[in-house]
Amino acid sequence: MKEIRFSKHSQLKLDILTSHGVTISSELVIETVRLPDKREVEDTDKLIAQKRLNENLVLRVVYREFNEFILIITLYPGKRSRYEN
């Protein structure tokens, strides 16, 4: 299984979300990448993994997969109504 690394930006996002009352653990981010409810591929070789947080929100994790590791670029909560069909 590939190592998962967090960019400085993604680490900052975890702190910013916590300061706004939305606590997301690094373990949940890793679980979202490894076992997503949904996965999307962007044209820029970026992948987006998505996992349901609650009745209203999903966690979306943007990452790139390299030969040796996976790099978490950013993450954000989003409304289920926007990202689920």
C-alpha positions as CSV (number, residue, x, y, z in Angstrom):
1,M,0.0,0.0,0.0
2,K,1.4,3.4,-1.0
3,E,2.4,6.0,1.6
4,I,0.1,9.0,1.9
5,R,1.7,12.4,2.3
6,F,0.0,15.7,3.1
7,S,1.1,18.9,1.4
8,K,1.7,21.9,3.6
9,H,-1.5,23.4,2.1
10,S,-3.6,20.3,3.1
11,Q,-2.2,20.4,6.6
12,L,-3.1,24.1,6.9
13,K,-6.6,23.3,5.6
14,L,-7.1,20.8,8.5
15,D,-6.1,23.6,11.0
16,I,-8.3,26.2,9.3
17,L,-11.3,23.9,9.3
18,T,-10.7,23.1,13.0
19,S,-10.6,26.8,13.8
20,H,-14.1,27.1,12.1
21,G,-15.5,24.2,14.2
22,V,-15.2,21.5,11.6
23,T,-12.8,18.9,12.9
24,I,-11.5,16.5,10.3
25,S,-8.8,14.1,11.3
26,S,-5.9,13.0,9.1
27,E,-7.1,9.4,9.6
28,L,-10.4,10.3,8.0
29,V,-8.6,12.0,5.1
30,I,-6.6,8.8,4.6
31,E,-9.7,6.6,4.8
32,T,-11.4,8.8,2.3
33,V,-8.6,8.3,-0.2
34,R,-8.3,4.6,0.4
35,L,-12.0,3.7,0.7
36,P,-14.0,6.5,-1.0
37,D,-17.7,6.5,-1.5
38,K,-17.0,8.1,-4.9
39,R,-13.9,8.9,-6.9
40,E,-13.5,11.4,-9.8
41,V,-10.7,12.1,-12.2
42,E,-9.9,15.6,-13.3
43,D,-8.2,16.5,-16.6
44,T,-5.1,17.6,-14.8
45,D,-4.2,14.1,-13.4
46,K,-5.7,15.0,-10.1
47,L,-8.1,12.7,-8.4
48,I,-10.9,13.6,-6.0
49,A,-12.1,11.1,-3.4
50,Q,-15.3,11.7,-1.6
51,K,-16.8,10.3,1.6
52,R,-20.1,11.2,3.4
53,L,-19.6,13.1,6.7
54,N,-23.2,13.4,7.7
55,E,-26.7,13.9,6.3
56,N,-25.7,17.2,4.7
57,L,-22.0,17.2,4.1
58,V,-19.3,15.2,2.2
59,L,-15.6,15.4,2.5
60,R,-13.7,15.9,-0.8
61,V,-10.0,15.2,-1.0
62,V,-8.0,16.3,-4.0
63,Y,-4.8,14.3,-4.5
64,R,-2.2,13.0,-7.0
65,E,-1.0,9.5,-7.2
66,F,2.7,9.0,-7.9
67,N,4.6,5.7,-8.3
68,E,6.0,5.8,-4.8
69,F,3.3,7.7,-2.8
70,I,0.0,9.6,-2.8
71,L,0.1,13.4,-2.2
72,I,-2.9,15.0,-0.6
73,I,-3.2,18.5,-2.3
74,T,-6.3,19.9,-0.5
75,L,-9.5,18.9,1.1
76,Y,-12.8,20.6,1.8
77,P,-16.3,19.8,3.1
78,G,-19.1,20.2,0.6
79,K,-22.8,20.0,0.5
80,R,-24.1,16.5,-0.5
81,S,-26.8,18.1,-2.7
82,R,-24.0,19.6,-4.8
83,Y,-21.8,16.5,-5.2
84,E,-24.2,13.5,-5.0
85,N,-26.7,12.6,-7.6
